[in-house]
């Protein structure tokens, strides 16, 4: 199977060959299909025909047939062979699958684009504004993209102010007249191609409009010309029409608010009429519905938009005083008509890394939305929900929330500052009033974090802003003639140098704003000063903000006594008291929660000693949790995601000024309101709580705040059924606590004992968080974890990523103290022990720094954005676990069910509290998770296998190598998913004529990016020679390449030792211009990311 690049097509032979996977620990792998722009290309051979034949003859045979197939493949291309059938998913005008398809998941889509705008400060519409904007779009065509069809673009569009003169003439020709400008609205609709569905859509819309008091003046078919469009764009092309209507005299809302309500209500009604999946776009979409602006867009290339597709844009009467353009580059998405931009309010270049969390929090806030300025009843407001459609991209989700904030009464600049605040926490140059403004905003909403250039307009304002890191380009010009030009790059609009009044670039967090009502460009500093002084935010915060130290001091010391941990050995006998005071006295609870010697000595000990996270080499050769035969805690089934594609990571050390671990927790208010009570929340400097702080929170009675402790343990007698039952119970108890008026929930496993088993803190947090989000109640209460289970950075990140507001790892804190008693941590210079508080703070500092590294690796700057963002993939968890506890998390394969997770928990509990008499263990177990141990965890780098490899190399023994190979294959089957992958036998054979020639396949072979320092110069050179012989590509790795390997041979041919792919890692190791120019591909390494640039 081969995928057509940039499209939803797949090439299939008449017989399908789908992989199957041998199940291990109830793992069930699914057959997957995935289209990849890079991998599906079949580049023409750079080698001579004779060379191709030689390769075929030597390695694959069938010389003549191979030559014929290779020639046919190169000349006709994929999909043109009549023996291959083209399969297209059923998509209407969107090629985006509604649900995950194989390895493809629409929720993971990313894009990188070109954006810009042209504005006339006078507010006078002109033809030049439109033509300059369209020319800008065409000149940034390289920032957009197309698939394998060069005439099908990823998307292009333009947003303009309503061209009144043009519409007057266009509607007069249709037989109806328009009222004066501003007294009518225009809707731009993508409609079904089916006539019956199209008429049904229009009828339902008209009925909804009339029910609200609007008068539909008429419909207009928008003239389009698709003769130059590619096949896939034409196949999904909608029917495009415009509707004209007047405002309702019955509503107190302004015209734009009325149009917002109409659009939301009509979308719900039309989905029901057309039987569309809730949240899905499918074959009906409203590009815009406004009395001020209109959007023309599509799955087009910029030049198609300019030259012919929309005849309106080429009409001389089509004028505007501002125009916002967008050219889309879908880096790993399906292009579609509806996802083309501009959206209704914005054009976006970048990525929202925290999208899953932002969507979840927005859904939870819907339960508190009143939107008083819209003048709707509670039931009417419910009909506008959800604010963010399930099928929305990150840009679409951002646009939906931004539009809500604006229509509910906030000004557009204020709403943008709320969603993308500048880095204010650590900047000493920001005045206190502006800090207070952003701190107040942080009480209302978490930042939508990620690299982004946002351009936005509502007709009154037009502007652009950069994210807090400034990771997208934005350049602007202001002219003496009163024009403002902003774009992703310079040179996109011709401006006489003598007309330039001011030029520059957008700085991180800076906002460029055009105010058409006052005919000015508002200075960034003046703008933010205006909003920061609009209300007494500093005073509000002083009166309403709750500090953790205030809560602690409000509870008497007698109420903050250190609780005992069940299973801790008694210390009544003076002779053994010190022994029992150490780790030995904590063995039972440590075993119950899966601690090992390595966890204590390799992870916790360095954190407590030096306040730094332990260092280790890359690579993990132990089995995946789902494939291990040992008990695993749920944290081990998750892998952290990292910044990739067009998304750079950030440096948490050198860019510390933009990072923050501070976060507000507790009940929220109505997002659309600005009142003093909105900031009545608890501020935490970090997510980790000491035992003293935890005890104070459990007994809180301060300024109306109270906490409810939920026991997350269950009776051992319930067996494996107890886990699911307990999750249901605590979800129900959480909702009950909200109804009873509690402000904080504490999920605690301190109730564990020899008869009670603790539910994993991760499962408990995930289940409660997801349950409350689904019931629109999550923002009514804070969620705190008090657990013995979490102890390392990954655990803390996972808990916060799935909704925990704060964590008290009480067993880890106790273990750190006892390591000092055992002499593992050196005492102070005077011989005294470090205090519990001192060791706890070291441990917390190391953990917080480690968490920030994880956030930065994903390009996220603040903990508030990371919380609930679910930046993980699950490996080996079943659908039932994902849906209940981690909804929305990618899980490529099935795996452990609740029953299996409960089984592992019960086994750990049995080790700690055996049900029958067994010899007492004096040490914690050491299964060798990191270092191989006899009878411990399996490792790929097995001593027996290594010994056989050494024997084979030293004695040149074929038998020893075969034994090594056999052993490695067995280990691979026990450790990795690829080791259990099998291919189904399919009856019948496929003709070789239907298969891509081997001579083309091998050209896509690549070696790993391993430097010569890591594998030796001999191996590095041999790999390069081998790949050059077969037409593949070898990679230098970050160690560079000796310049002598780049020198052509005496006959002028390429040096066989030259690597085609040159890697660059922070500019190290001999990166010179000579090195770079001798590359077919450049691979730029950032964090754990490689960005590939193919030379032409």
MINUBA-114148 format. One line per 8 residues: their letters; for each residue z, x, y of C-alpha. Coordinates in steps of 0.05 Angstrom, whole numbers. Layout:
BEGIN
a	Z/X/Y | ...
This chain:
BEGIN
xxxxxxxx	0/0/0 | -17/26/69 | 3/-6/135 | -45/-15/192 | -12/22/251 | 18/-21/305 | 4/-86/270 | 32/-134/218
xxxxxxxx	-25/-121/169 | -16/-88/102 | -70/-61/55 | -58/-81/-16 | -97/-67/-78 | -109/-128/-122 | -48/-110/-163 | 18/-99/-128
xxxxxxxx	61/-39/-147 | 132/-52/-124 | 191/-6/-137 | 252/-27/-176 | 320/4/-175 | 368/13/-232 | 432/-22/-213 | 496/19/-207
xxxxxxxx	561/-14/-185 | 520/-79/-180 | 470/-49/-131 | 405/-87/-127 | 350/-54/-86 | 295/-96/-59 | 221/-80/-57 | 206/-60/15
xxxxxxxx	144/-59/59 | 142/-24/125 | 87/-9/175 | 91/57/212 | 46/77/268 | 49/151/252 | 46/150/176 | -10/101/169
xxxxxxxx	-62/141/206 | -115/177/166 | -137/235/210 | -204/265/199 | -202/330/160 | -196/393/200 | -220/432/141 | -291/440/116
xxxxxxxx	-320/396/62 | -321/454/14 | -247/466/25 | -232/393/10 | -272/397/-55 | -235/461/-74 | -167/429/-64 | -189/368/-104
xxxxxxxx	-218/410/-159 | -158/455/-166 | -103/403/-162 | -131/334/-174 | -198/338/-210 | -258/290/-204 | -292/332/-152 | -353/289/-137
xxxxxxxx	-317/222/-137 | -263/251/-93 | -314/275/-42 | -346/207/-40 | -280/170/-32 | -257/218/22 | -321/210/61 | -318/134/55
xxxxxxxx	-245/132/77 | -257/176/137 | -320/139/159 | -298/67/147 | -223/73/157 | -168/32/126 | -181/-42/118 | -257/-37/120
xxxxxxxx	-268/-26/45 | -289/-94/17 | -247/-79/-45 | -184/-78/-4 | -156/-143/20 | -122/-151/88 | -56/-188/87 | -26/-215/152
xxxxxxxx	43/-246/157 | 41/-317/183 | 58/-308/255 | 29/-358/305 | 24/-321/373 | 78/-271/354 | 70/-219/300 | 145/-207/299
xxxxxxxx	176/-232/233 | 230/-284/242 | 276/-248/193 | 281/-177/165 | 220/-162/124 | 231/-107/73 | 259/-47/111 | 236/-77/178
xxxxxxxx	290/-112/219 | 269/-145/285 | 339/-132/313 | 326/-57/312 | 263/-60/356 | 258/-10/412 | 207/3/467 | 192/50/524
xxxxxxxx	149/27/581 | 120/36/650 | 148/-8/706 | 138/-14/780 | 130/-59/840 | 95/-65/907 | 127/-103/964 | 111/-121/1036
xxxxxxxx	175/-125/1077 | 143/-175/1124 | 141/-227/1069 | 68/-241/1086 | 24/-251/1025 | -37/-207/1020 | -91/-190/970 | -76/-116/976
xxxxxxxx	-6/-124/947 | -36/-154/884 | -93/-105/877 | -47/-45/889 | 1/-71/836 | -54/-81/785 | -81/-11/800 | -11/16/791
xxxxxxxx	-9/-18/723 | -75/13/702 | -54/82/725 | 8/77/681 | -32/55/620 | -10/119/586 | 61/92/588 | 38/33/548
xxxxxxxx	6/36/479 | -41/5/430 | -43/3/354 | -99/24/308 | -143/-25/346 | -157/10/410 | -171/-55/445 | -104/-88/428
xxxxxxxx	-48/-67/474 | 27/-71/463 | 33/-114/525 | 20/-116/599 | 37/-164/654 | 49/-179/728 | 100/-223/764 | 82/-247/833
xxxxxxxx	105/-296/885 | 71/-363/878 | 0/-355/908 | 3/-421/946 | -67/-419/976 | -97/-404/909 | -60/-461/874 | -78/-510/930
xxxxxxxx	-152/-498/916 | -144/-495/840 | -106/-562/835 | -151/-597/885 | -208/-583/837 | -166/-617/782 | -155/-679/823 | -84/-673/849
xxxxxxxx	-54/-644/912 | 6/-599/919 | 62/-607/970 | 79/-551/1019 | 100/-483/991 | 171/-484/965 | 169/-559/948 | 137/-551/880
xxxxxxxx	146/-507/819 | 97/-476/771 | 108/-465/697 | 68/-414/657 | 65/-437/584 | 42/-405/519 | 24/-465/477 | 5/-476/403
xxxxxxxx	-68/-469/385 | -62/-533/344 | -83/-590/389 | -32/-639/360 | 26/-590/367 | 2/-571/436 | 0/-643/460 | 68/-656/428
xxxxxxxx	97/-597/466 | 70/-621/533 | 92/-693/520 | 163/-673/504 | 167/-627/565 | 142/-683/610 | 193/-732/582 | 251/-682/592
xxxxxxxx	226/-668/663 | 221/-743/680 | 291/-755/651 | 318/-705/700 | 282/-737/759 | 223/-689/765 | 152/-711/777 | 99/-676/736
xxxxxxxx	39/-670/782 | -9/-644/730 | -29/-590/680 | -79/-535/690 | -114/-495/636 | -111/-422/656 | -181/-391/651 | -180/-330/604
xxxxxxxx	-232/-285/573 | -214/-255/506 | -281/-224/490 | -254/-153/498 | -189/-164/459 | -176/-135/391 | -174/-175/327 | -98/-179/320
xxxxxxxx	-89/-199/393 | -140/-255/385 | -109/-279/320 | -43/-291/355 | -70/-312/423 | -37/-375/450 | -68/-430/492 | -45/-416/563
xxxxxxxx	-32/-472/612 | 6/-483/677 | 47/-544/696 | 61/-566/768 | 122/-608/785 | 168/-628/842 | 244/-623/848 | 291/-679/828
xxxxxxxx	323/-718/885 | 381/-736/839 | 408/-666/830 | 455/-627/876 | 430/-562/847 | 378/-521/885 | 306/-520/861 | 312/-456/820
xxxxxxxx	375/-481/786 | 338/-546/769 | 281/-507/738 | 330/-466/697 | 362/-528/670 | 295/-560/656 | 269/-499/619 | 331/-493/575
xxxxxxxx	334/-567/558 | 260/-572/545 | 261/-512/499 | 315/-545/456 | 276/-611/455 | 209/-579/438 | 239/-536/383 | 266/-599/352
xxxxxxxx	199/-635/360 | 159/-578/330 | 211/-564/277 | 220/-493/300 | 276/-448/276 | 332/-448/327 | 325/-387/370 | 254/-372/346
xxxxxxxx	196/-369/395 | 139/-380/345 | 81/-417/378 | 114/-443/441 | 140/-402/499 | 153/-411/573 | 136/-347/610 | 163/-373/676
xxxxxxxx	183/-437/710 | 199/-428/783 | 186/-451/854 | 182/-378/876 | 149/-335/823 | 99/-337/766 | 87/-289/708 | 19/-270/679
xxxxxxxx	26/-229/616 | 2/-221/544 | -11/-175/486 | -60/-137/530 | -78/-68/555 | -70/-58/630 | -144/-52/641 | -155/-119/606
xxxxxxxx	-106/-153/652 | -141/-122/712 | -213/-131/694 | -223/-197/659 | -170/-231/616 | -138/-273/672 | -192/-296/720 | -137/-318/769
xxxxxxxx	-116/-247/783 | -186/-228/804 | -193/-286/852 | -192/-266/925 | -145/-324/942 | -94/-297/893 | -45/-265/942 | 29/-246/943
xxxxxxxx	80/-210/985 | 108/-175/923 | 85/-158/853 | 125/-130/795 | 85/-99/737 | 101/-75/667 | 63/-37/613 | 95/-39/545
xxxxxxxx	101/16/492 | 130/-12/428 | 157/51/395 | 174/17/329 | 162/-57/340 | 109/-109/328 | 73/-123/393 | 70/-197/412
xxxxxxxx	49/-242/468 | 118/-268/483 | 152/-199/484 | 103/-173/536 | 136/-164/604 | 155/-177/659 | 205/-227/634 | 227/-284/680
xxxxxxxx	270/-241/725 | 260/-169/705 | 217/-112/678 | 254/-63/634 | 238/8/613 | 290/33/563 | 337/10/510 | 403/-27/507
xxxxxxxx	441/12/454 | 498/-38/453 | 455/-99/443 | 489/-127/381 | 556/-125/415 | 530/-153/480 | 498/-211/443 | 562/-225/404
xxxxxxxx	606/-223/465 | 558/-267/503 | 559/-318/446 | 635/-316/446 | 637/-328/522 | 595/-391/516 | 658/-428/497 | 687/-413/566
xxxxxxxx	625/-425/608 | 629/-481/659 | 575/-460/709 | 603/-507/762 | 546/-494/810 | 496/-523/761 | 533/-589/766 | 532/-603/691
xxxxxxxx	581/-639/647 | 611/-603/587 | 563/-637/539 | 504/-623/584 | 524/-550/588 | 525/-545/512 | 452/-565/511 | 434/-502/549
xxxxxxxx	463/-458/495 | 453/-406/467 | 442/-364/529 | 411/-309/487 | 360/-332/436 | 367/-303/367 | 296/-275/369 | 304/-241/436
xxxxxxxx	291/-167/444 | 340/-125/484 | 299/-138/547 | 296/-213/532 | 371/-216/520 | 386/-179/584 | 338/-224/623 | 372/-286/594
xxxxxxxx	442/-265/615 | 419/-240/683 | 383/-305/697 | 446/-345/677 | 490/-305/725 | 440/-316/782 | 429/-390/770 | 504/-400/763
xxxxxxxx	516/-375/833 | 518/-299/835 | 467/-262/877 | 416/-221/839 | 442/-152/862 | 513/-171/844 | 493/-194/775 | 455/-130/762
xxxxxxxx	515/-88/784 | 559/-128/736 | 514/-114/677 | 495/-42/693 | 553/-12/732 | 549/59/757 | 596/111/729 | 658/95/770
xxxxxxxx	719/113/728 | 717/189/736 | 677/197/801 | 724/222/855 | 671/210/909 | 670/135/901 | 714/99/951 | 772/57/926
xxxxxxxx	742/-9/946 | 679/3/905 | 722/25/846 | 761/-39/852 | 696/-79/851 | 673/-46/786 | 742/-50/754 | 742/-125/769
xxxxxxxx	672/-131/738 | 699/-94/676 | 748/-151/667 | 690/-200/664 | 639/-164/622 | 627/-99/584 | 568/-56/608 | 500/-64/576
xxxxxxxx	495/10/561 | 435/53/546 | 379/89/581 | 345/39/627 | 304/30/689 | 310/-43/709 | 265/-75/761 | 283/-145/781
xxxxxxxx	266/-202/828 | 281/-275/842 | 233/-282/899 | 287/-270/951 | 306/-201/927 | 264/-147/894 | 296/-84/869 | 307/-31/816
xxxxxxxx	366/6/787 | 379/62/738 | 432/66/684 | 495/107/696 | 464/168/663 | 397/165/699 | 358/172/634 | 294/138/657
xxxxxxxx	249/159/715 | 242/119/778 | 205/141/842 | 198/103/907 | 161/105/974 | 176/67/1038 | 120/67/1089 | 118/60/1165
xxxxxxxx	73/0/1154 | 129/-37/1120 | 111/-29/1047 | 156/-9/989 | 127/22/925 | 170/37/864 | 145/61/797 | 161/102/736
xxxxxxxx	122/159/766 | 87/181/830 | 12/177/844 | 3/106/819 | -14/78/888 | -53/116/941 | -11/123/1004 | -34/163/1065
xxxxxxxx	17/219/1075 | 25/202/1149 | 47/131/1130 | 105/155/1087 | 172/140/1121 | 217/157/1062 | 208/177/990 | 254/197/934
xxxxxxxx	277/182/864 | 328/134/838 | 393/169/821 | 440/149/764 | 470/82/781 | 431/76/846 | 400/11/868 | 337/4/910
xxxxxxxx	336/-66/940 | 286/-103/983 | 313/-164/1021 | 254/-208/1040 | 296/-257/1079 | 320/-202/1126 | 256/-160/1118 | 295/-96/1102
xxxxxxxx	307/-44/1049 | 382/-46/1037 | 415/23/1031 | 451/33/965 | 517/53/997 | 515/-3/1047 | 497/-54/993 | 556/-35/949
xxxxxxxx	602/-32/1008 | 581/-103/1026 | 598/-130/958 | 662/-89/949 | 689/-117/1015 | 668/-189/1002 | 733/-204/966 | 802/-170/961
xxxxxxxx	789/-140/893 | 842/-86/901 | 896/-137/917 | 875/-181/859 | 880/-123/811 | 948/-102/836 | 975/-171/825 | 939/-189/760
xxxxxxxx	924/-126/720 | 974/-111/665 | 990/-40/646 | 1013/-19/577 | 1073/20/605 | 1096/-44/639 | 1096/-80/573 | 1135/-24/539
xxxxxxxx	1187/-22/594 | 1195/-97/591 | 1220/-94/519 | 1289/-63/508 | 1293/0/466 | 1332/-38/414 | 1270/-81/405 | 1226/-20/394
xxxxxxxx	1262/11/334 | 1217/49/286 | 1205/3/226 | 1212/29/156 | 1150/38/113 | 1156/8/44 | 1155/59/-12 | 1184/115/29
xxxxxxxx	1232/155/-15 | 1307/148/2 | 1344/208/30 | 1415/192/7 | 1424/257/-32 | 1435/315/17 | 1404/364/-33 | 1337/330/-34
xxxxxxxx	1336/298/35 | 1290/349/66 | 1242/345/8 | 1240/270/14 | 1233/274/89 | 1167/311/79 | 1101/285/51 | 1133/279/-18
xxxxxxxx	1175/222/7 | 1112/185/31 | 1071/191/-33 | 1072/117/-52 | 1044/88/12 | 995/145/19 | 967/131/-50 | 964/56/-37
xxxxxxxx	918/67/22 | 873/120/-9 | 899/184/25 | 884/250/-9 | 906/322/0 | 840/337/34 | 850/279/83 | 918/306/103
xxxxxxxx	904/381/105 | 830/382/125 | 829/324/174 | 898/305/200 | 929/375/202 | 880/407/251 | 885/346/296 | 961/351/299
xxxxxxxx	962/426/306 | 908/439/358 | 892/369/386 | 820/379/363 | 778/347/310 | 768/389/247 | 702/426/242 | 658/426/181
xxxxxxxx	587/443/160 | 534/390/157 | 515/356/93 | 551/314/42 | 532/323/-31 | 583/272/-58 | 559/205/-84 | 550/145/-38
xxxxxxxx	611/100/-40 | 572/47/-78 | 552/98/-131 | 619/131/-140 | 662/117/-201 | 724/128/-159 | 761/78/-115 | 733/75/-45
xxxxxxxx	758/41/18 | 708/-3/57 | 701/48/114 | 662/93/66 | 606/43/58 | 585/51/131 | 542/104/164 | 542/116/239
xxxxxxxx	475/107/275 | 451/156/327 | 404/159/385 | 331/165/366 | 259/146/382 | 258/144/459 | 333/144/466 | 369/210/482
xxxxxxxx	442/224/464 | 489/247/519 | 536/307/522 | 608/282/522 | 633/349/549 | 584/367/605 | 572/294/623 | 645/273/619
xxxxxxxx	641/242/689 | 599/184/661 | 644/171/600 | 707/129/594 | 754/108/538 | 790/59/583 | 783/-14/566 | 810/-82/586
xxxxxxxx	833/-129/530 | 859/-199/523 | 835/-269/543 | 776/-274/590 | 755/-328/639 | 689/-361/658 | 638/-307/667 | 604/-344/724
xxxxxxxx	667/-352/766 | 698/-302/814 | 772/-315/819 | 836/-274/820 | 857/-299/752 | 795/-268/720 | 827/-198/721 | 893/-220/688
xxxxxxxx	881/-173/630 | 914/-114/596 | 887/-45/612 | 888/8/557 | 872/82/570 | 848/89/499 | 842/48/435 | 901/81/398
xxxxxxxx	973/56/403 | 1036/93/385 | 1088/59/341 | 1133/50/402 | 1076/15/440 | 1058/-27/380 | 1129/-52/372 | 1132/-71/446
xxxxxxxx	1067/-110/440 | 1092/-148/380 | 1152/-170/421 | 1116/-181/487 | 1139/-235/534 | 1110/-212/600 | 1072/-250/653 | 1054/-305/606
xxxxxxxx	1030/-259/550 | 1054/-269/478 | 1031/-240/413 | 1024/-268/343 | 1030/-223/282 | 985/-242/223 | 1004/-215/155 | 941/-186/121
xxxxxxxx	973/-175/53 | 971/-219/-9 | 1008/-226/-74 | 987/-178/-128 | 989/-237/-176 | 928/-267/-141 | 886/-211/-170 | 815/-201/-145
xxxxxxxx	812/-272/-117 | 867/-254/-68 | 822/-215/-21 | 774/-272/-4 | 831/-323/0 | 870/-279/48 | 809/-269/94 | 800/-344/97
xxxxxxxx	874/-353/112 | 878/-303/169 | 814/-331/201 | 846/-400/200 | 912/-372/227 | 875/-335/283 | 845/-400/309 | 912/-434/304
xxxxxxxx	944/-379/345 | 892/-390/400 | 908/-464/401 | 982/-447/407 | 969/-406/469 | 979/-335/443 | 943/-280/482 | 944/-224/430
xxxxxxxx	934/-224/354 | 963/-168/313 | 933/-159/244 | 988/-122/207 | 994/-95/136 | 1066/-73/144 | 1083/-128/94 | 1053/-89/36
xxxxxxxx	1100/-74/-21 | 1100/-64/-96 | 1084/-138/-103 | 1038/-146/-43 | 969/-114/-34 | 941/-99/35 | 873/-125/56 | 830/-70/85
xxxxxxxx	839/-69/160 | 764/-64/169 | 751/-127/128 | 806/-164/164 | 782/-144/234 | 709/-158/217 | 723/-226/187 | 768/-250/244
xxxxxxxx	722/-223/298 | 660/-254/268 | 695/-320/255 | 721/-326/326 | 653/-306/354 | 619/-361/313 | 670/-411/339 | 660/-387/411
xxxxxxxx	734/-367/415 | 734/-291/410 | 743/-281/485 | 805/-325/486 | 849/-272/452 | 859/-197/442 | 853/-168/372 | 899/-110/352
xxxxxxxx	905/-74/285 | 970/-47/257 | 950/-13/193 | 967/44/146 | 894/51/125 | 856/82/184 | 868/156/197 | 804/191/217
xxxxxxxx	753/185/273 | 702/147/231 | 755/95/214 | 773/84/287 | 701/80/308 | 685/29/254 | 745/-15/272 | 728/-15/346
xxxxxxxx	654/-24/330 | 671/-87/292 | 715/-118/345 | 784/-86/346 | 813/-80/416 | 867/-29/396 | 893/6/334 | 962/31/311
xxxxxxxx	951/78/252 | 1025/79/235 | 1020/114/167 | 976/170/195 | 1027/180/252 | 1083/184/202 | 1043/232/158 | 1031/279/217
xxxxxxxx	1107/281/230 | 1122/297/157 | 1070/352/155 | 1112/387/207 | 1175/378/164 | 1137/411/107 | 1122/471/151 | 1048/457/157
xxxxxxxx	1052/453/233 | 1084/513/269 | 1146/496/310 | 1153/509/384 | 1164/581/409 | 1240/568/409 | 1238/545/337 | 1248/472/351
xxxxxxxx	1206/416/321 | 1154/382/363 | 1175/312/380 | 1141/252/347 | 1111/234/415 | 1082/303/424 | 1049/304/355 | 1024/233/364
xxxxxxxx	992/251/431 | 957/311/400 | 931/268/344 | 908/214/392 | 873/265/438 | 834/294/380 | 816/224/356 | 795/200/425
xxxxxxxx	752/262/436 | 721/252/367 | 706/179/382 | 672/198/447 | 628/246/409 | 607/189/364 | 593/144/424 | 553/199/459
xxxxxxxx	512/212/396 | 487/140/403 | 476/148/478 | 535/103/496 | 582/123/552 | 641/75/550 | 687/48/497 | 681/-22/529
xxxxxxxx	607/-21/512 | 618/6/442 | 670/-46/423 | 639/-98/378 | 570/-65/384 | 564/-54/308 | 528/13/314 | 528/23/239
xxxxxxxx	488/13/177 | 520/-10/112 | 500/25/47 | 517/-13/-15 | 552/-76/10 | 532/-144/-16 | 505/-199/28 | 568/-241/21
xxxxxxxx	610/-184/51 | 560/-171/107 | 554/-244/126 | 629/-257/128 | 655/-192/159 | 596/-153/189 | 543/-204/208 | 482/-171/238
xxxxxxxx	494/-103/207 | 432/-74/172 | 443/-70/97 | 380/-45/62 | 407/-56/-9 | 458/-100/-42 | 521/-72/-73 | 596/-82/-74
xxxxxxxx	620/-153/-71 | 689/-178/-49 | 709/-175/-122 | 691/-101/-127 | 726/-84/-62 | 788/-122/-86 | 785/-85/-152 | 786/-18/-117
xxxxxxxx	845/-40/-73 | 884/-63/-134 | 871/3/-169 | 897/42/-110 | 957/-4/-107 | 969/8/-181 | 968/84/-170 | 1022/76/-117
xxxxxxxx	1064/23/-152 | 1049/27/-227 | 1065/-36/-266 | 1091/5/-324 | 1134/67/-327 | 1094/131/-317 | 1115/203/-300 | 1128/211/-226
xxxxxxxx	1074/249/-189 | 1097/306/-145 | 1032/315/-108 | 980/271/-76 | 914/267/-114 | 857/314/-96 | 792/284/-122 | 750/335/-85
xxxxxxxx	714/291/-35 | 695/352/5 | 704/410/-44 | 685/406/-117 | 744/399/-164 | 745/397/-240 | 749/325/-264 | 742/304/-192
xxxxxxxx	686/272/-152 | 615/289/-172 | 576/336/-126 | 503/353/-125 | 520/426/-117 | 553/428/-184 | 578/496/-208 | 543/488/-276
xxxxxxxx	477/473/-242 | 484/531/-194 | 501/577/-252 | 438/557/-289 | 396/568/-226 | 425/637/-218 | 411/652/-291 | 340/628/-284
xxxxxxxx	328/672/-223 | 361/734/-250 | 334/732/-321 | 268/696/-305 | 289/646/-357 | 246/584/-365 | 298/552/-410 | 353/562/-359
xxxxxxxx	310/532/-304 | 294/471/-347 | 369/463/-359 | 381/469/-284 | 327/418/-270 | 355/369/-321 | 425/377/-294 | 403/366/-222
xxxxxxxx	365/303/-242 | 427/275/-275 | 469/290/-214 | 416/260/-169 | 420/195/-209 | 495/194/-199 | 495/210/-124 | 433/183/-88
xxxxxxxx	394/119/-84 | 329/158/-94 | 358/182/-161 | 358/111/-189 | 291/90/-161 | 241/70/-214 | 170/43/-210 | 150/-18/-248
xxxxxxxx	96/-11/-299 | 39/-57/-280 | -10/-82/-332 | -80/-58/-321 | -106/-1/-280 | -130/4/-208 | -197/35/-195 | -192/102/-158
xxxxxxxx	-242/74/-109 | -187/29/-83 | -138/86/-72 | -136/133/-13 | -162/202/-35 | -112/255/-52 | -146/301/-2 | -124/254/53
xxxxxxxx	-55/240/25 | -35/313/22 | -50/321/96 | 12/279/111 | 56/323/69 | 109/359/110 | 163/409/91 | 233/400/118
xxxxxxxx	252/431/184 | 289/490/154 | 293/555/193 | 277/621/160 | 349/642/171 | 373/586/126 | 323/594/69 | 300/667/76
xxxxxxxx	236/694/107 | 201/696/39 | 213/622/25 | 195/603/96 | 129/640/93 | 112/614/23 | 121/542/46 | 75/553/106
xxxxxxxx	21/584/62 | 26/527/11 | 22/472/62 | -37/505/98 | -74/510/31 | -69/435/17 | -78/413/89 | -6/391/100
xxxxxxxx	43/414/153 | 101/463/149 | 157/463/200 | 188/525/232 | 257/494/239 | 299/513/298 | 296/588/280 | 227/597/310
xxxxxxxx	171/638/280 | 151/711/283 | 92/718/332 | 54/759/281 | 46/696/239 | 8/663/296 | -46/717/302 | -113/695/271
xxxxxxxx	-143/735/214 | -197/787/227 | -251/736/211 | -223/689/264 | -194/639/215 | -124/612/221 | -67/654/196 | -44/622/131
xxxxxxxx	29/638/149 | 26/597/213 | 69/533/213 | 35/472/242 | 99/440/268 | 142/479/317 | 213/456/328 | 250/466/393
xxxxxxxx	326/460/394 | 357/470/462 | 305/522/479 | 335/572/432 | 307/625/385 | 244/652/415 | 214/590/447 | 158/618/489
xxxxxxxx	94/591/517 | 56/628/462 | 100/594/409 | 90/525/439 | 15/530/448 | 7/549/375 | 32/482/350 | -4/422/322
xxxxxxxx	60/382/332 | 122/396/373 | 189/372/347 | 244/369/399 | 314/366/369 | 369/329/407 | 436/317/372 | 415/292/303
xxxxxxxx	348/268/330 | 278/296/327 | 225/272/376 | 155/288/351 | 97/300/399 | 29/308/367 | -18/354/404 | -89/332/417
